[in-house]
Amino acid sequence: MTSTEKKLSYKQKWALSILAFGLLIIAFGLFGNIIIDVAGIQDPPNLSTLIVEVGIGIVIAYVIYSISNDQQKEMKELVRTINTQQYEIKELVNDIKSIEIKQQKLIEDAEKFRKRKYDYVMTSISFSLKNFISMLNQNIYSIHNLPKDDDSLETMALTDSIIDDIVSNVMIIKDGLNDLEQTLDAQAGTIELDIEKNVKNVIDELKQWMRNKDPYENLDSAEIKSKKITKIMNEILEKLPTPSV
């Protein structure tokens, strides 16, 4: 059957069958006598009844067969459709699982990236603060070792050398403050807000102090300031969490 052919409905098949049976009866009515005479049949009424009954039986058998055949075809088509749908559903489920796996991988990668950023910022803070503390402690030590009440050239040269070391440490601290501040700004929101706030506060305090023309112009007050800021930085270091990985 080509795609242009249309399937007949059950009602149409019944109508065609009844029409065919009616044409058979009409033909028998028109040519029955001739057939009887030629065949030499002695009992025409019984023959007519037989033909009618056989014709009805044939029509019923044909219609039942046709309906059954169509139902089998429809059942096969339905089974084929169900199998196709099941296959498509299976493919869809596999696609969904694949998407879920990829999504989970993206989540895991994002979490790893977040942890790496977190560790990077924490390491930067820890390294910078420890470096600042070391520089300030060196300056405090240098202040304690400045010669007192000695105006000799040798003593003055030693004093100048110590002062140069103190100023050099101050410049290193200034550069380190700028680097740490840029890291915090670039990675804003990566670490806990309270830690970020404390670190920024100590940066601001150090920068404010370092803005002075000479933060160590008054050595006694500079020593007190160094110890104060060193204490704050040590407190921050104690509260810093360990790296996540």
Buried (B, 14 or more C-beta within 10 A) or exposed (E): EEEEEEEEEEEEBBEBBEEEBEEBBEEBEEEBEEEBEEEEEEEEEEBBEEBBEEBEEBBEEBBEEBEEEBEEEEEEEEEEEEEEEEEEEEEEEEEEEEEEEEEEEEEEEEEEEEEBBBBBBBEBBBEBBEBBBBBBBBBBEBBEEBBEEEEEEEBEEBBEEBBEBBBEBBEBBBEBBEEBBEBBEEBEEBBBEEBBEBBBEBBEBBBEBEEEEEBBEEBEEBBEBBEEBBEBBEEBEEEBEEEEE
